[in-house]
Amino acid sequence: MLSTEFIITSLIVVLIPGTGVIYTISAGLFLGWRASIFAAFGCTVGIIPHLLASIMGLTAILHMSAIAFQVMKFIGVAYLLFLAWSMWQETGALKIEGENNNKGAWEIVVKGFLINILNPKLSLFFLAFLPQFVQPETESPTLNMLFLSSIFMGMTLSIFIIYGLFANSVRAYILRSQNVIKMAQRTFAVIFAMLGAKLAMTER
């Protein structure tokens, strides 16, 4: 049975601006509403491995192995810094070429996927988060966790899309001049760099 506590807690967790939210907003702002949906989808898909790892107990290995955790963490840090540098240089890290929308859409999804899958903190979060809401009397805890995971993912996708569509709605006001565009791009670049630095300083 789905508890009210799970819904409220999940909603709070999803609403808190994180790397995925920032990425989705930037896609909606610079690339349009379709791009924001692709970004939201990529970020949502990126949490599936963490959820499965938590359900299967693989997160315990990550938790016990300091080396594995550090390696995965710094790969994630490097990727966030790469996104920051690309956006700062205006090299098109989040840019879709008009003649190749399919490739652009795929790239947006992959970037969103990598943003979340390369964050080891997510696995540890779900390991601590999901079991709290598994019904003690349930006959299959694994199925219960899978059900809760699907609800969490649905909420994540929905909220991220809302964030992206909102960003797209104010796009016309923000992107009226090249100076504003450059300032916005560099602001997001700094945010990605700060998120990377924050991840680098986190402990298990």
Helices and strands as residue ranges (DSSP letters): H 4-15, H 19-31, H 33-45, H 48-56, H 59-64, H 66-89, H 101-117, H 120-129, G 130-133, H 141-169, H 171-174, H 178-201
